[in-house]
Amino acid sequence: SDSCRLFYPEDPIKIVRGQGQYLYDEQGAEYLDCINNVAHVGHCHPLVVRAAHEQNQVLNTNSRYLHDNIVDYAQRLSETLPEKLCVFYFLNSGSEANDLALRLARRYTGHWDVVVLDHAYHGHLSSLIDISPYKFRDLDGQKEWVHVAPLPDTYRGLYREDHPNPAGAYASEVERVVNSAQEKGRKIAAFFAESLPSVGGQIIPPAGFFQEVAEHIHRAGGVFVADEIQVGFGRVGKHFWAFQLQGEDFVPDIVTMGKSIGNGHPVACVATTQAVARAFEATGVEYFNTFGGSPVSCAVGLAVLTVLEKEQLQAHAASVGSFLMELLRQQKAKHPIIGDVRGIGLFIGVDLIKDEATRTPATEEANYVVSRMKENYILLSTDGPGRNVLKFKPPMCFSVDDARHVVGRMDAVLT
C-alpha cells in the first residue's frame, strides 16, 4: 500500500544487518545511522539480545502470574523518576502508552478535553490521531474536544530568541486556549506534550514553560502528560528524562515511554501517581495487556537500563552531543542556508532556510542534502512543518569520530 512509506522511496535500501550505530545493506555496504532512536543503545546490542534469548528459553507468558522481572523492572525505572511517579503500567508501543495516559487522565479528572501543542504527534491509534495536529490536519480535522496551543518554537514561532520571557509568553498562550475552551463550557482532562517536540522540528521548549503550563492545567482540573517516547532514557545527556530539563521543580502527573525503552523490542510504559492509578482502579474494570510486561519484555527493558549504566551512555550523549553541536554551529557560520542549530545531547535539529530575514523553510534543499548524504552512506532525515529540519537522533553509541565524519560530509554537500 502507498500509505506504508519507505525511506528514500526513489531508491530504497534493503537493510539486512545492524550493529551499534551502523546498518548494512545486502551488498555489505555500511551506513552510519543518524536517526534511529529506537536502537537506543545500538543495533543488536549483544547484552540486550542475550537477555531476550535467555528469558525466551525459560518462560514468556502474560503478566497474570507473579514474576521477578516485572517487579525488578518497575523498581529500576522508579529509581530514575521523581518519587511521586511510582505506579507503572507496561504495554507494547508508545501509541498504547499515550492511549492509556488519555484514559487515566479522563478517569482521574472526570473531564474529557485535551490541550496539545501545534504540530504534535502522539501516536497512530484513532484516539491519538485526534490529539495529533501533525496528522489530523490532513484527515478529519480538529475535534471539538481538542484545543491546540502554539508550539514553543523560539526560532520560528510567535515569540522568538529576542523575547525577554518566551517561556511565560508561550505558557500564557496555553492559558488563553484553556480559558477560551472553558468559556464554551468545555472541561480540560489533560495537556499532552512531547518533552522535546520532535516532528514539530526538533524543538527545545524554553525552561520554565512546563511549570507555568502545569499551573494553568491544574487550575482547570487537568493533568500534565509528558511524552518521553522519542527523547527519554538519557538521550538529552544532562538528565535521564527530557522533562527534567525544565527544572527540578517540575514533575508531570503522567509520563509515557516507548521506542528506545526496548532497543527495538516492543516495550512501552506509563508511569503515574498513586492518586491517578487509584481513580483508574475505582472503575472496577481491570487493565490487562496480553504482551505488556511479559518476562521477556521486562528482561529486555532491564538489559537496556544495565547497558545505559555500564557504558555511561547518558554522559556519552552529553559530551558527543555538545561536540556535534559545536561542529554544526561552525557550519552555520559558514553556510547561510543553515538558519538555526538547536538541540541537547543526541537530539539535534539543523534548520535549513531560503532566506535569513523571512526564515522560509528550505524544503527542497533539505531533501537534496538527505539524498546526497545517503550517497555518502549516512542516513539522515527531515522533520518540522516545512520538512526542512535535518534531524539527528542516532543510537547513543554514536561517537566523536562519527560526528566529525557526518559534519565533514555535510560540509562538502552544502559547499
Secondary structure, 3 states (H helix, E strand, C coil): CCCCCCCCCCCCCCEEEEEECEEEECCCCEEEECCCCCCCCCECCHHHHHHHHHHHCCCCCCCCCCCHHHHHHHHHHHCCCCCCCCEEEEECCHHHHHHHHHHHHHHHHCCCEEEEECCCCCCCCHHHHCCCHHHHCCCCCCCCCEEEECCCCCCCCCCCCCCCCHHHHHHHHHHHHHHHHHHCCCCEEEEEEECCCCCCCCCCCCCCHHHHHHHHHHHCCCEEEEECCCCCCCCCCCCCCHHHHHCCCCCCCEEEECHHHHCCCCCEEEEECHHHHHHHHCCCCCCCCCCCCCHHHHHHHHHHHHHHHHCCHHHHHHHHHHHHHHHHHHHHHHCCCEEEEEEECCEEEEEEECCCCCCCECHHHHHHHHHHHHHCCEECEEECCCCCEEEECCCCCCCHHHHHHHHHHHHHHHC
